[in-house]
Amino acid sequence: MAEAINRVAVVSGATSGIGRDTAIELARQGWTVLCVGRDPRRGSETIADIRKASGNRSAEFLQADLSSIAATKALGAIIRDRHKRLDLLINNAGAIFDRRRVSVDGLEMTFALNHLGYYVLTNVLLDALLAAPAARIVNVASGAHRRAKLDFADLQMTRGRYSGWRAYCCSKLANVLFTRELARRLAGKSVTVNCLHPGFVASRFGNENGFFWRIGFDIGMLVAAISTREAAKGVLHLALSPELATTSGAYFDRSNPATPSPEAQDNRAARELWEISRDLTRLG
C-alpha cells in the first residue's frame, strides 16, 4: 500500500458500474483517484462512498461531458494543471443509444463518446503520463467488437437505417484499434496501453434509452451478467499487475490474454482511424 500512496489515477465513467468499483479499489490501495463523470449529484455521492469505503480522502470528482471535444480538452487541461504526473488512466466512460443522436460537435454520439472521448482525454493527458516512471493506460472495450467492421466512408452512420447495437459494436472495435495504434506510437516509452472485454456487466448501461431497450437489457443482466465488482477485477488486473509492466497493445478477456477479431488486428485500419480522429479533434 505504501508504494501507491503518491500515485495518481484518472478514471472516466467513475460514478457508476465498473468505473465506480475500480475507483473504490484504487482508493483502498492508497491512490489519489480523479473520478470523471457527467452528473455532479452522482459525482458527490460517489466521492462520499469512496471515502467511506476506503478511508482515503484523496478522491476528487471532475465533471465533464466526454462526448464534447472541447469539454474533454478542458477537463484534460484542469487535470494537467493540478497534476504534472499521472500514473494511470482508465478510459471507461461509454454508452449505447437506441436511436441516432449527435454530439455538440455534430458527430454520431456513440462514436463521439465511446471512441473520441478515449482518444481526446488520452492525448491531452499523455505528457503527464509520460512524466511518470511507468504509467499505464487501460481502455475498457468489449467482446462486441467482434461483430463490427468499420466503414470509413460512413463512420457517422448517416446512411441507411441506424442501428444502436451496430454503432456500439463499431465503437468498441475503435477502442481496440485505438489501443493498437497508441501502443505502436508509445513503443520504447514509459507508458503502456492495453484494453479488455470486462464481461457482460450488471450496470446502468443503456439506462438512457427507451422502455423496450431498458427491459431487454434488464432481462439480459438478470440471466447472464456478472457484477460490476467482478468486472472491475479485470480492469484492475491490467492497471496493477506487476507481470504486465511491459505488456502493451494487448487485448484481454477480463484478466486473460485473448485474441481480438481479425478486423481489430488491422494495422492499416488502426492508422486510418487515428488519422481521422486527429483531424476531427486536432490532437495527436
Buried (B, 14 or more C-beta within 10 A) or exposed (E): EEEBEEBBBBBBBBBBBBBBBBBBBBBBBBBBBBBBBBEEEBBEBBBEBBBEBBEBEBBBBBBBBBBBBEBBBEBBEBBBEEBEBBBBBBBBBBBBBBEBBBBEBEBBBBBBBBBBBBBBBBBBBBEBBBBBEEBBBBBBBBBBBBBBBBEEEEBBBEEEEBBBBBBBBBBBBBBBBBBBBBBBEBEEEEBBBBBBBBBBBBBBBBEEBEEEBBEBBBEEBEEEBBBBBBBBBBBBBBBBEEEBEEBBBBBBBBBEEEEBBEBBBBEEBBBBBBEBBEEBBEBB
